[in-house]
Amino acid sequence: MSWTALVGIAAAASAVAAQPAAGQAGRFDYYLMTLSWSPQYCAGKPGDSVQCGGPRRFGFVLHGLWPQYEKGYPQSCQTSEKLDAATAKAMLDIMPSDQLIRHEWQKHGVCDGSTAKDYFAKARQAFNEFKTPPRFQQPTRQVMVKPADFKKQVLESNAWLKADQVAVLCSGRYFQEIRLCLTKDLRGRACSSQVRDRCGAPEMIVRPVR
């Protein structure tokens, strides 16, 4: 995922409206896990040979696990912890971009207060806990669905989540990503008022996995 794409995603998906704040590593209120729908990214980046042209057909990928305040979020906290190449490489199966992995560590992971290895282990644990609804597991054709119905199916597949712990985001009429609000021990919790659904169309389009 290119740097330009990262900036574009951040600008388009502005579910966390408050400005970032100078923070201290380890001091935050909860996590926001963002799962991006890879086919939507690939629709605009067909030249990405790793995520969009390789042998694996990605559905949801982990965009990030972000420490949050009840209002706003910390970023780029001071820490002596470093991200080593082996830890970054181990995440490529669910975060198919070395640049994305390093960006997420430098902006968000450093505010977690743990080592890079432990931070990404938590991110993987949270990612693995989420179950994709059956209808959206490797769809071969685009799916038209109301955002509320999509969320309902997410909740049916993830009994540990409640409606106020999940936000669905679109880019225009297209499903872009889902965000989950989690406690520090990775259980569902109510999102702050700044994290909410952002799909304006009555029905959204979920692009098929290539």
C-alpha positions in Angstrom: 0.0 0.0 0.0 1.6 3.2 -1.1 2.1 6.3 1.0 -0.4 8.2 -1.2 -3.0 5.5 -0.6 -2.5 5.7 3.2 -3.0 9.4 3.1 -6.1 9.0 0.9 -7.6 6.4 3.2 -7.0 8.5 6.3 -8.7 11.5 4.7 -11.7 9.6 3.3 -12.4 7.6 6.4 -12.6 10.3 9.1 -14.5 8.4 11.7 -12.3 9.8 14.4 -12.9 13.5 14.0 -10.9 14.8 16.9 -7.3 16.0 16.3 -4.5 13.7 17.5 -2.7 14.8 20.7 0.8 14.4 22.0 0.6 11.3 24.1 2.6 9.1 26.4 3.2 5.5 25.5 0.8 3.2 27.3 -1.6 5.9 28.4 -4.9 5.6 26.4 -8.5 4.5 27.0 -9.2 1.8 24.4 -8.4 0.4 20.9 -9.9 1.0 17.6 -9.3 -1.9 15.2 -9.8 -1.0 11.6 -10.4 -3.8 9.0 -10.2 -2.6 5.4 -12.0 -4.4 2.6 -9.1 -5.2 0.2 -11.2 -5.3 -3.0 -12.2 -1.7 -2.5 -8.5 -0.7 -2.1 -7.5 -2.8 -5.1 -10.2 -1.2 -7.3 -8.0 2.0 -7.2 -4.6 0.3 -7.0 -4.6 -2.6 -9.5 -0.8 -2.2 -9.8 -0.2 -3.3 -6.3 1.1 -6.7 -7.2 1.4 -7.9 -3.6 -2.1 -7.2 -2.3 -4.0 -7.1 -5.5 -2.1 -9.3 -8.0 -0.6 -12.1 -5.9 -1.9 -15.6 -5.4 -3.9 -14.8 -2.3 -7.4 -13.4 -2.6 -7.7 -10.9 0.3 -11.0 -9.9 1.8 -10.6 -8.1 5.1 -7.1 -7.0 5.9 -5.9 -5.4 9.1 -5.4 -1.6 8.6 -4.5 -1.0 12.2 -5.0 -1.3 15.9 -5.1 2.2 17.2 -4.8 3.4 20.8 -7.6 5.9 21.4 -8.7 8.5 24.0 -12.4 9.0 24.7 -11.8 12.1 22.6 -9.0 12.1 20.1 -6.0 9.8 20.0 -2.3 9.8 20.7 0.2 9.4 17.9 4.0 9.1 17.4 4.7 8.7 21.1 8.2 8.7 22.4 9.6 5.2 22.9 12.8 3.3 22.7 11.1 0.3 21.2 11.9 -0.6 17.6 10.2 -2.6 14.9 12.5 -5.4 13.6 12.3 -6.9 10.2 11.2 -10.3 11.4 8.2 -8.9 13.3 7.2 -6.8 10.3 7.5 -9.8 7.9 5.4 -12.0 10.1 2.4 -9.6 9.7 2.3 -9.7 5.9 -0.3 -12.4 5.8 -2.9 -10.0 7.3 -1.3 -6.6 6.6 0.0 -7.2 3.0 2.3 -4.1 2.9 5.6 -3.6 4.6 5.2 0.1 4.3 1.8 0.0 5.9 3.1 -2.1 8.8 5.9 0.3 9.5 3.6 3.3 9.2 1.2 1.8 11.7 4.0 1.1 14.2 5.5 4.6 13.9 2.2 6.4 14.2 0.1 4.2 16.4 2.0 1.2 17.8 4.6 3.3 19.6 1.7 4.6 21.8 0.8 1.2 23.0 3.5 1.0 25.6 4.7 -2.5 24.7 7.3 -4.0 22.4 6.6 -4.1 18.6 6.4 -7.9 18.9 3.8 -7.8 21.6 1.8 -5.0 19.9 1.5 -6.8 16.7 0.7 -10.0 18.5 -2.3 -8.2 20.1 -3.2 -6.9 16.7 -3.2 -10.4 15.2 -5.2 -11.7 18.2 -7.9 -9.1 17.6 -7.9 -9.7 13.9 -8.3 -13.5 14.4 -11.2 -13.0 16.8 -13.3 -11.3 14.1 -15.3 -13.6 12.0 -16.4 -12.5 8.5 -20.1 -13.1 7.9 -20.6 -16.1 5.5 -22.1 -13.9 2.8 -18.9 -11.9 2.6 -16.4 -14.7 2.7 -14.7 -14.6 -0.7 -17.7 -13.2 -2.7 -17.2 -13.6 -6.5 -19.8 -11.0 -7.4 -20.5 -7.6 -6.0 -23.1 -7.6 -3.2 -25.7 -4.8 -2.7 -26.6 -4.5 1.0 -28.0 -1.9 3.4 -25.4 -0.8 5.8 -27.7 -1.7 8.7 -28.1 -5.2 7.3 -24.4 -5.6 6.9 -23.8 -4.6 10.5 -26.5 -7.1 11.6 -24.7 -9.9 9.8 -21.4 -8.9 11.4 -23.1 -9.0 14.8 -24.7 -12.4 14.1 -21.2 -13.8 13.2 -19.5 -12.1 16.2 -21.7 -12.6 19.3 -19.1 -10.9 21.4 -19.8 -7.6 19.7 -22.7 -5.2 20.1 -24.1 -2.6 17.7 -22.5 0.3 19.5 -19.1 -1.3 19.3 -19.0 -1.4 15.5 -18.9 1.3 12.8 -19.3 0.7 9.1 -17.6 3.1 6.6 -18.1 3.7 2.9 -16.3 5.5 0.2 -19.2 6.9 -1.8 -21.5 4.0 -2.4 -18.8 1.4 -1.8 -18.1 -0.4 1.4 -14.6 0.5 2.6 -13.9 -0.7 6.1 -15.3 -1.7 9.4 -14.1 -0.4 12.8 -14.4 -2.2 16.1 -14.0 -0.6 19.5 -12.1 -2.8 22.0 -10.9 -2.7 25.5 -7.3 -3.0 26.3 -7.8 -6.8 26.8 -9.5 -6.9 23.3 -13.1 -7.3 24.4 -15.8 -5.3 22.7 -16.8 -2.0 24.3 -18.9 1.0 23.3 -17.3 3.4 20.9 -16.8 7.0 21.7 -19.1 9.6 20.1 -16.5 10.3 17.5 -16.6 6.8 16.0 -19.8 6.1 14.1 -21.2 4.7 10.9 -20.4 6.7 7.8 -22.3 5.3 4.9 -24.7 7.8 3.3 -26.3 5.7 0.6 -29.3 3.5 1.5 -27.5 0.5 0.0 -23.8 0.0 -0.3 -21.8 -2.0 -2.8 -19.4 -4.6 -1.5 -16.9 -5.3 -4.2 -16.1 -9.0 -5.0 -12.8 -10.6 -4.1 -10.9 -10.8 -7.3 
